[in-house]
Amino acid sequence: MEKDKVMTEGSHSDALDFQKVANKVSFITIIENVLLSLFKLFAGVVAHSSAMISDAIHSASDVFSTIVVIIGIKLASKESDREHPYGHERMECVAAIVLSMVLFITGLAIGVDAAENIIKGNYETMEVPGVLALVAAIVSIATKEIMYWYTRHYAKKLDSSALMADAWHHRSDAFSSIGALIGVGGAILGFPIMDSIASLVIFVFIAKAAYSIFKDAMDKMVDHSCDEKTEKEIYDYVISHDDVLGIDLLQTRIFGNKIYIDLEIEVDASYSLEKAHAVAEDVHKNIEQRFPKVKHIMIHVNPYEGEEGKC
């Protein structure tokens, strides 16, 4: 009981640390998006750039996306309860799926608008934008690329699919601003169609990012096993234990961003129940220390029956 209590307190502490770091990143993202959208809106109005005004609205909509990330991570960090004994990690995957949908819809809107402009060809009535719109686009590209790498760093550190989705949202904004930059520059040079062509290319990049995020989240939503390299590392680590004479079964599954393991090990048949149990406890503890992403391990002990198990 005491051990279970310590493990629960440790898991709760890890969840709080995870949530604290993720919330810090999300808070910075919200502040950045609000300030950037206001600046781009100002530049779009003053410089008479519809592309920059649209880009400002795009950045403002990202605040909603980040709020979705915060909610998803908060729910995923909740402790296990009677109705959810395995925890709530998959709620983060739900947040990532929602973000992938928002990302795709945003990109689709850009692509459809660009296609309509190319087909209709209504460029004569467009007002030539000012230089301030170019400056705003450059500032947006630099800011969003920095935010992409910043958010991506913590997404990898925390193994957070929701934060990774938000990181790609930053990069999609950078692509969008690149389109605005090309469009504004092309309009100034007398080639307004460049705006629409660039937007179509941006849509392809955004759609690809949305698909990658969606696929990763869905893989974590279902009982997907770990990759072969991770399973082999676990196998080799377990079999290296002095009292483990063989492994009859090793199954892994990913639940959210955590790993669950079902393991059957062979020990000397002459061992007492107490000693065999101690071996299983030691293996259990060692795996959790060696592989921090492992949340739950079910170990069954079998009597050693041959010379083939131990390599």
N, C-alpha and C positions, 0 to 999 in steps of 0.2 A: 504493500500500500504506500509506504514512504517513497519507494522508487517511482511509482506511478505519479505521486504528487509532485516530485521533483521534475519528472519529465513533462508534466502538464504545465508547471510553472515556467520551465525552460521554453516550451513551445509558445506559451503565451507571450513571453518576453521577446522571442524572435518575431512573432506576429506584430507586436507593438513597434519594434524597431523597423520592420518592413513598412508598416503603415506610416510611421513618422517620416522616413526618408521619401517615400512615394508622395506623401502630401506636400512635403517641402518642394519637390520638383514640380508638382502640379500647381502649387501656389505661384511659383515663379513664372510658370507658363501662362497662367491667367493674367498676371500683371503685364507680362510682355505682350500678350495678344491685345489687351485693352489699349495700352499705349500705342502700339503699332497700328492698330485699326483706326484710332483717332488721328494719328499723323497722316496715314494714307488717305483717309477721308478728306482731311484738310487740303492735302496736296492735290487730290482729284478734283475738288471743287474749285480751288484757286487756279489750277492749271488746265481746267476744262477737259479732264481725261475721264471718260466713262470706264475705261479699262481699270484705272486706278481706284475709282469708286467701287467697282465690282470686287476688286482685290481687297479693299477695306472691309466690305461686307463679309467676304470669305474669312478674313482674319477674325472678325467679330463672332462668326459662327463657331470658331474653334473654342471659344469659352465654354459653349455647351458641351463640346466633346471632352474637354478636360474635366468638367463637372461629372460626366459619365464615368471617367477614369477614377475620380476620387470616390464616387459611390461604389463602383465595382471593387476597388481595393479595400474599402472599409468593410464591405460585406464579406469579402474573401478572408479578411483577417479575423473574423469572429471566431471565438472558441467553439469547439465541438459541443453539441448538446444532445439531448435525448432523441430528438427528431433527426438530427444530422450528426451521427456518431463519427463520421469520417471527415467532418469539417465542412467549410464553405469555399474551398479554393476555386471551385469551378465558376463561382460568381465573377471572378476576374476574367475568365474566358468569355462569359456572356458580355461583359463590358467591351472586350476586344472585338467581338462579333458585331456589336452595335456600332463601334467606331469604324470597322471595316465597311459597314453599310453606308455610314455617313460619308466616309471617304469616297466610296464609289459613286454615290449620288451626287456629291459635289463635283467630281470629275466628269460625270455624265452631263451635268448641267453646263459645264464649260465646253464640252465637246459638241453638244447639241447647238448651243448658241453660236459656236464657231462655224459649224456646218451650215446653219441658216444664213449667216452673214456671207459665206462664200457662195452659196446658191443664189441668194437674192442680189448680192453685189451692190448694196446700197452704201457706197463709200463717198459719193459726191457731197452728201449733206453732213458728213462728219466734220466736227471742228478740230483744227490742228491743236494738239495739246502743248502745254508749256514745258520748259526745262525742269521745273519743280517736280513734275510727275516722274521724270527720269531719275532724279535724285531719290525720290521716295521708293522707287522700284529697287534701286541699288541697295539702299538701307534695308529694305525688307528682305532681299536675298541674303545679305550678310547676316542679319539678325536671325532669320529662320534657319540658316545652315548651322550657326552656332548653337541654337536651341536644339536642333536635330542631334548633333553630336553630344550635347550635354544630357539630353533625355535618354539617348541611346546608351550612354555609359552606365547610367543608373538602371536602365531596363535590363541590361546584361548582368549587372552586379546583383540585382534582386531576382533575376530570371522572371521578369514581369511581362506577360504578353500584352497587358493593357497599356503599360508605359511604352512598350515597343511600338504599339499601334499609334500612340500619341506622338512618338518620335517620327514615325513615317508621315504623320499628319503635318508635322513641321516641314518635312522635306517636300511634301506635296505643295505646301504654301510657297516654298522657295521656287519650285517649278512654275507655280502660278505667277509669281512675281517676275520670273524670267520671261514668261510669255507677255506679261504687261510691259516689261522693259523693251522687248523686241517689237511689240505692237506700237508702243509710244514712239520708239526710235524710227520705226518704219513709217509711221504717220507723219512724223516731222520731215523725213526724207522724201515723202510723197508716195509711199507704198503701204497704204493702210491694210491691204490684204494679208500682210505679214503677221498681223495680230491674230487673225483667225487661223492661219496655218500653224503658228506656234501653239495656239490653244489646243488644236487637235493632237499635236505631238504630246503635249502635257497630259491630255486625257489618257493616252496610252500608258504613260508612266504611272499615273495615279491609279488606274485600273489594275495594273500589275501589282502595285504595292498593296492595294485593298485585297486582292486575291491571296497574296502571301500571308497577310495578317489573318484572314478568314480561315485559311487552310491550317495554319499553326494553332489557332484557337480551337478548331474542330478536332484536331488530333489530340488535344489535351482534354477535350470534353468526353471523348469515348475512351474505352479501356485499351489504350494504345501502349504497347510494350516499349521499354527503353531501347535505344539503339544497341547494336551488337557489341560495340566497343565498351559501353558502360556495363552491359551484362557480363562480358568477359572479365572486366576489372573486378566486378563483384565476385564472380566465380573464383578467380585466382586468389582473391583476398581471403575468401572463406576457406578454400581448400588448403591455404598455407597455415591454418591453425593446427597446432600439434595434435590436438585430440579429435580433429575431424578427419575421418578415414575415407570419406566418400561423400558425394553429393548426388542424391537420387532425383531431386527436383529443384529447379530454380526458375521461378516465374516473376516477372516484374510488370507493373502497370503504372501509368502516369495519371495522377489525379490532380487536375489543375497544374501547378508547378511543382508538385511533390511526387515522390516515388514510393510505391507500396511493393513489398516483396513477400512472396510465398516460398519458403525454403524447407527442404527435407535433407537433413544431414545424417551420415552414418557415424556412430561412435562404437567403441569396443563393447561387445555384448556382455562382458563381465562387469561393466560399470553398474554401480547402484543407481537407482532412480534419482537420488539426490545429486550424485556426481554428474550424471547425464544432463540433468536439469541445469547444473552449474555451467557445463560446457555450452549449452544453448544460450544461457544468459550472457556468457562472455562473448560469444559470437554476435549476439544481438547488440550488445554495447559497442563492440569494435566496429561493426558495420555503420552504426549511427555516427560514430566519431569520424570514421574515414569518409563517409558519404553524407554530407550535411543535408542534401535534398531528400534523403530517405526519412519518411515520417512514420511509417508503420511496417513492422516485420512480423510475420507469422512463421515460427520455426517448429518443425516436427522432427523428433529424433527417432531414427531407425537403428536397429542393431547391425553391426558390421558383419557381412556375410561372405566376403570374398576378398581377393587380392587385386581387383581391377579398379576399384574406386579411386585410390590415391595415386596421383601422378608424380 
